[in-house]
Amino acid sequence: MEDIDNFWEELKFEVGVIGKNYANENNSNVLIGAGKRDGDILFIGDDPDLYQNEDLRVMPGTSGEFLIKLCDIEEITPDDYYITTLSKKNCKFSDLMEDDKKSLKELLDMQIALIKPKIIVTLGNEAAETLLGREVKIQEERGKALDWIGGIKLILTYDVNFVKKSRKESGKKSKIALDFWNDIKLTKQELVR
């Protein structure tokens, strides 16, 4: 256990030095992830509002609160999952330079190895494309559990903020919101399998 804790500290350190040359104060805080470090589900997004700290604290009205509420409704408990972002800072992955993105992808691979999830849920195109290393069309590829590296199931779905905006514009029955809800249900089905 001590070795794993050391790897997590090393991961935090490595993330902390990425982008230091051009980062402003707002995106220099390291936000490695939140939740249970050995959870069966790993949510990966590109939204710094998915969590505020490692204890799954979220701001009211944010994408993180929305995701956690949906998980609660579907009886996916905080003991079941860990949430992380691509940048692991208070910024978007797309705001970073290519070398930093490559380094963060390597650190994400290390994080996946430490967590050993049964299921990875990518939240949005950026996360899906980073994991798969190719262009992804979420609307066409979501809705199924794909076999991924090491027997991990991979579920591609929408970015949580995109879902929230769709609900706000079109109501709770928007196609995007219903698809996202079905993807959370699929995640639960794969979890109990």
N, C-alpha and C positions, 0 to 999 in steps of 0.2 A: 504494500500500500504506500509506503514511503517513497518507493521508486516512482510510482504513478504520480504522486503529489509533486515530486521533483520535475517530472516531465511537464505537468501543468504549469508550474512556475517558469520553466524554460520557455514554454509556449507563450506565456504572457510577456516575458522579456523580449522574445523575438518579435512579437507583434508590436511592442512598444517602440522599437527602433525603426520600424517601417514608416516611411513618409515623413520623418522628422524634418527633413530639409525644407519642405514646403507646407507642412501642416500648420494650421492655425490652432489656437487654444481650444476651439470647440471640437475639433476632431482628433485631438491628441490623447484623450482619455481612452485607455484600453478597456474594452467591453468584451471580454473573451466569450461570454455566453452565460446562460442562466438555466437553472433546473438541476435535475439529477444527472450527475456526470456519467453514470453507467445506465442511463435510461434506455429502454428498448426502441424509443423513437427519437430521431434527431431531426428537428426542423431547422432548415437552413434558408435564410432570407438575405435581402440586401436593404434592410430597413432598420436604422438605428433605434427606432421606437418600439422594437419588438420586446425590449427589456431595458431596465435601468441599472440593474446590478445582478449579481450571481444568485440572489434569493428570489428571482422571478418578480421583483417589484416592477410595476409598470405605471405609467401615467394614465389617469382617467381619459377615456376617449381615444386612446392610441390604438394602433394596429396590434400591439402586444396584448392589450386588454381584450380586444375583440377575439384574437386567436385563443387566448386562455379561456374566455367564456365559452367559446364553441367546444373546446376540448372538455370543459367541465360538463356541458350539456350532454356530450357524447360519452361521458364517463371515462375519459382519458385523463387520468389523474397526474398531478405534478411528479409523482414517483415514476411515471411512465416515460417522461420525455425530458429532453434537453433542447434549448433553443440557442442558436448562434447566428451570426451574420458573416458575410464574406469578408467585410473590411475589419471587423472586430473593433471598430472605433465608431465615433459619432459622425460618420460620413458614409457616403455611398461608394461602393466598389468602383463604379464608373468614374469617380473623381480622382482615382489614383493612377499613377504611371504604370506602364506595362511591366516593368521589372518588379514593382511592388505587388502587382496582381499575381505575378508568377510566384513570388515568395509567399504570399498569402494562400495561394492554392496549395502549396507544399505544406504549409502549417495547418490548413484545413484537413489535408490527408492525414497528418499526424493526429489531429483532434479526433477524426473519425476512428482511427486505430485505437486511441485511448478510450473512447466511449464504447466502441463495439456495438453499435445499434443493430437491431434486427430490421428496422425500417428507417429510411431517410425520406423526408418530405421536403422537396424544394419549393420554395415560395417565390414564384416568379421566374421569368426568362433568364435573368442574370445568374441566379443560383443554378438553374437547370443546365444552362450552357457551360458554366464553369465546371460542374461535375462531369458532364458528358463530353466536353471538349468539342462540341459542334453546335450549329444553329438549332434552336428548338422553337417549335410552334405550339405553345401551350394548349391552345384551343383544340388542336388536332391530336395531341399526344397525352393529354390528361385523362383521368378516369380509369386508369389501370395500374396494377402493381407490376413493375418491370423487374426482371432479375438483373441484379447488378453485381459488382465485384464482391467476392467472398460470401456469396449467398445472401447478401443484403437486398431487401426489396426496396425499390425506388419508386416513389409516387411524385409525379410532377403536378403542380397546381399553380394557381394564380398568386400573385403578390397580394398580401393582405390589404394593403392600402387601396389597391385597385378594386378589390372586392367591396371594401367599405364605400368607396366613391360610387361604385355601381349601385349599391343598395340605396345610397342617398339620392341618386338621380332617378332610379327606376323602381325603387321600393324593395321590400324584402323578397319579393318573388322574381327579382331580376335573374336572368339566365346565369350570369356570372356568379351571383351569390348562391344560387341553387347548386351549380356545378361544384363550387368550393365546398359547400356543405356536404355534398356527396363524396368529395375527396376525403374529407375528415371522417365520414362514415366508413369509407374504404380503409382508411388508416386503422380505425378501430377493429374492423373485420380481420385485417392482417395481423393485428396485435394479438387477438385471441385465437388465432389459428394454430 
